[in-house]
Amino acid sequence: MCLAGVELLPGKIFDDIGFNKLDDEIFKQLTIYRIAFPKSKLKTTEFLRRYAQIDWNEDKIYRYLDKLQSKQKELIQQISY
């Protein structure tokens, strides 16, 4: 499976929207791969491990999402708008 293609178009859109201002690799990877392959967080971690050699466990994603909710939610909403 060629993941470069998965990142090309969504990665450009991610940058064009302005999400790259966050300078947050986890946010970028989760956004791109959850759009390209909309699965559960568990399936996303399995996919990333298998095809992108990114080894995150579900706990890391849940902790990250808690941080995102508490610290970056408003900025993400502003960029999205």
URKAVEN-V443264 format. One record per residue. N is the residue number from 1. RES is the residue in three letters. PSI is psi in whole degrees, -180 to 180 (999 if undefined). Layout:
{{N;RES;PSI} {N;RES;PSI}}
This chain:
{{1;MET;134} {2;CYS;108} {3;LEU;-16} {4;ALA;-40} {5;GLY;-35} {6;VAL;-37} {7;GLU;-21} {8;LEU;-66} {9;LEU;-52} {10;PRO;-34} {11;GLY;-40} {12;LYS;-43} {13;ILE;-42} {14;PHE;-47} {15;ASP;-42} {16;ASP;-37} {17;ILE;-33} {18;GLY;6} {19;PHE;-20} {20;ASN;-14} {21;LYS;-22} {22;LEU;-25} {23;ASP;55} {24;ASP;103} {25;GLU;-38} {26;ILE;-45} {27;PHE;-44} {28;LYS;-49} {29;GLN;-45} {30;LEU;-41} {31;THR;-51} {32;ILE;-48} {33;TYR;-29} {34;ARG;-28} {35;ILE;-46} {36;ALA;-37} {37;PHE;78} {38;PRO;98} {39;LYS;-179} {40;SER;169} {41;LYS;-39} {42;LEU;-48} {43;LYS;-34} {44;THR;-43} {45;THR;-39} {46;GLU;-42} {47;PHE;-48} {48;LEU;-41} {49;ARG;-44} {50;ARG;-45} {51;TYR;-22} {52;ALA;1} {53;GLN;37} {54;ILE;118} {55;ASP;85} {56;TRP;140} {57;ASN;170} {58;GLU;-36} {59;ASP;-41} {60;LYS;-41} {61;ILE;-44} {62;TYR;-42} {63;ARG;-41} {64;TYR;-45} {65;LEU;-35} {66;ASP;-44} {67;LYS;-43} {68;LEU;-46} {69;GLN;-43} {70;SER;-26} {71;LYS;-27} {72;GLN;4} {73;LYS;-48} {74;GLU;-42} {75;LEU;-42} {76;ILE;-39} {77;GLN;-41} {78;GLN;-45} {79;ILE;-42} {80;SER;-37} {81;TYR;999}}
